[in-house]
């Protein structure tokens, strides 16, 4: 469970797509450069995924302006993989399902405010 790569750094995913148009990436960078830091209220844990590995995340409640911007970004991305955005802060990816209890116990699930402070794209 000790994986410190960028894919396991806590992050808020906005759009997951097989390709995102350059103008959509530029719009996202411009919006978030001006909006950061952003307060995110986290409200509990969720596990995503089927099969032998899962993603562990905090459910997040971003401000309305962020929700509206992400909705617009997703609508402008025709190859989006998931039709509905579930705001969450990813804590760990590809966690073996049989170790999910261990990972959950290691995470502070107390509801509280967090701060998004940087932009990352991959």
N, C-alpha and C positions, 0 to 999 in steps of 0.2 A: 504493500500500500504506500510505500515511500517513493513516489514518482514526482519529481520536481520539474518536469519539462513544461514548456509554455502551454501545452494542451491541458495541463492540470492546474495552471494558475487560475485562481478565481476570476471569472469573467461573466459578463452579461451578453449573451448572443442576441443579435438583432434580426439577422436574416441568414438562413441557411439555404443555399441554392447551389446548383451545379455550376452556375455562372451568375455573376452580378454585374450589370452594366457599369462602365467606368463613371458615368455621370451620377449614378446612385451612390457609388462609393464616395465620390467627391462631395455630394450633398450631405452624406452621413458625417464625413470628416468635418465639414464646415459647421454643421449644427452642433455636433458634440464638442468641438474645440471651443465654441462659444458658451456651451451649456455647462461644461465641467467646472467644478465638481458637482455631481448629482447625488442627492440623498435617495437611497433605496431602503424601504422598510422591508425587512425579511420576516416571513411569517411561519416558517417551518421547513421541513425537509420533504423532498420528493425524489423518487428514483425513476429514471426513464430507461427504456430499452427492453428488448426481448432477447432471449438467448442466454448465453453463459456470462455476459458482461453487461454492466449497467453504468449509467451516469448518475452521480449523486449531486443534488443541488438544493439551494435554499429557494423557496418560492419568494418572489420579490414584487413589491408594489412601487413602481416608478411614478414620478409626477405625471400629471395629465399631458403636459407638453411633450414629454418623452414618448408616451403611448401614442399620441397623435402623429409624431414624426416617424416612429417605427411603422405605424400603419401605412403611412405614405410611402416609405422606403420599400416595404414589402409589396405594396400594390405596383410599384415601378420595377419590381424584379420578377419577370415572367417565369423564371425557372425555380421559384421558391419550393423547397421540399415539404414544408408543413403548412397547411392552409391557415392554421390558427397560431398566433404567437402566445406562448405561455412564458411570461416574464419570470426568469429565474437566474440565479447566480450559480454557475457551474463550479462545483468544488472539486470534483474528481471524475475522470472519464475512464471507461473500460475497467471498472472495478469488477473483479470476479464475483458473480452472484452469490457464491457460497461464503464470501467475506463481507457482504453488505452489512451485516449486523456489526461487525468489527469496525467498519468505516463509519457507520452511523454513530456508534458509541464514541468515536474519536472526534466528532464534530460538535461544536457548540450550537445547539438548535434553538437557543433562547431568542424569541422575537425581539428585534431591535433594529435601529437604523444602521445602515452601512453607507459608505461613500464610494461612488465610482469616480475615479480620478484620472484615468488615462484612456486613450483610444488605441486599440490594437486591431489589425485586420490580418486575416490569414487566407 
